[in-house]
Amino acid sequence: MQKRIIVVDAVRKQCRQVCTLLEKRGYPATPMHSILNLGRSLAGGEYRVVILDIDTVAVDNRMIRELTIKYPGVIFFALSAYRFHPELKDAICYHIFACINKPVDPDELFYWLRCIYEDESDASVQRQV
């Protein structure tokens, strides 16, 4: 079973659009409109990726660092319409897998997701050998 993706975006319409885009390409997605319950959702182990809209959800370096340390098997992406986020410099450098510009370019998003899921399946095959 393919692990799911959580899309965290406080703007419900944007969140639903990204989830719909993901689901059309076969990536099960769960919308979330606040970061408050993110940890509880990740604790179940059924999620592989979190796509976090850093323009609409209030996060800081410490919060992102703690999530990535507590859930090392989860890949974190950031979405933003802005090129620079000096307040998130450390999180972006060390804890965010990739930052994707808004509006989302489907080719870019699915390139990164293929990299993650193909790497995971390659590792699975190597463990079986």
C-alpha atoms as one frame of an Amber mdcrd trajectory, in Angstrom:
protein
   0.000   0.000   0.000   1.318   3.409  -0.983   1.703   5.776   1.922  -0.464
   8.872   1.816   0.346  12.575   1.511  -0.904  15.312   3.853  -1.483  18.758
   2.376  -1.500  21.471   5.056  -2.974  24.747   3.815  -5.197  27.137   5.764
  -6.963  28.187   2.551  -9.409  25.349   2.000  -9.867  25.893  -1.740  -6.108
  25.835  -2.405  -5.710  22.773  -0.218  -8.451  20.911  -2.066  -6.932  21.845
  -5.446  -3.556  20.363  -4.499  -5.220  17.239  -3.072  -7.263  16.802  -6.253
  -4.146  17.203  -8.393  -2.358  14.539  -6.343  -5.276  12.125  -6.373  -5.685
  12.390 -10.157  -2.139  11.041 -10.468  -2.706   8.219  -7.987  -1.251   9.796
  -4.834  -3.764   9.500  -1.965  -3.975  12.894  -0.240  -5.453  14.140   3.006
  -6.331  17.839   3.392  -5.476  19.567   6.655  -6.129  23.225   7.410  -4.050
  23.661  10.546  -0.746  22.299  11.770  -2.218  21.584  15.214  -3.172  17.960
  14.503  -0.307  17.205  12.118   1.775  15.361  14.718  -1.159  13.193  15.725
  -1.796  12.255  12.082   1.868  11.478  11.422   2.132   9.265  14.512   0.042
   6.583  12.785   2.813   5.978  10.261   0.569   5.944   7.197   1.953   9.173
   5.701   5.149   9.526   3.649   4.973  13.193   2.571   3.748  16.472   4.044
   3.178  19.417   1.714   3.104  22.527   3.877   1.931  25.894   2.544   4.215
  28.225   4.480   2.306  31.286   3.224  -0.929  30.312   4.975   0.147  28.158
   7.932   2.072  29.740  10.800   5.270  27.741  11.320   8.740  28.504  12.583
  12.171  26.872  12.402  11.781  25.070  15.711   8.382  23.600  14.848   9.568
  22.226  11.500  12.798  20.885  13.011  10.918  19.095  15.794   8.488  17.495
  13.328  11.253  16.260  11.039  13.236  14.852  13.946  10.220  13.166  15.523
   9.060  11.709  12.165  12.272  10.953  10.235  10.494   8.776   7.676   8.322
  11.669   6.509   9.454  14.017   3.741   8.456  17.688   4.142   7.846  20.016
   1.199   7.121  23.731   1.424   4.812  25.645  -0.896   5.151  29.400  -1.247
   4.482  32.241  -3.661   7.496  34.077  -2.247  11.129  33.473  -3.146  12.633
  34.274   0.242  11.723  33.272   3.782  14.554  34.523   5.980  12.554  33.600
   9.094  12.618  29.931   7.952  16.211  29.853   6.718  17.324  26.981   8.969
  14.228  24.868   8.349  14.494  25.311   4.596  18.218  24.536   4.562  18.151
  21.478   6.808  14.647  20.056   7.180  12.578  20.834   4.082  13.161  18.452
   1.162  12.138  21.015  -1.484  10.382  24.357  -1.812   7.825  24.523  -4.592
   6.599  27.812  -6.038   2.919  28.652  -6.163   0.974  28.224  -8.289   2.071
  24.607  -8.232   3.744  23.364 -11.389   2.470  19.773 -11.671   5.611  18.645
 -13.523   7.838  19.878 -10.701   5.659  18.418  -7.955   5.405  14.994  -9.565
   9.104  14.943 -10.374   9.905  15.281  -6.654   7.270  12.741  -5.661   8.566
  10.213  -8.199  12.070  10.701  -6.783  10.825   9.967  -3.274   8.622   6.997
  -4.108  11.087   5.444  -6.592  13.873   5.751  -4.033  11.628   4.046  -1.484
  10.796   1.176  -3.858  14.480   0.772  -4.836  15.401   0.467  -1.164  12.640
  -2.098  -0.675  13.968  -4.220  -3.537  17.521  -4.027  -2.191  16.379  -5.217
   1.248  14.664  -8.250  -0.338  17.807  -9.337  -2.235
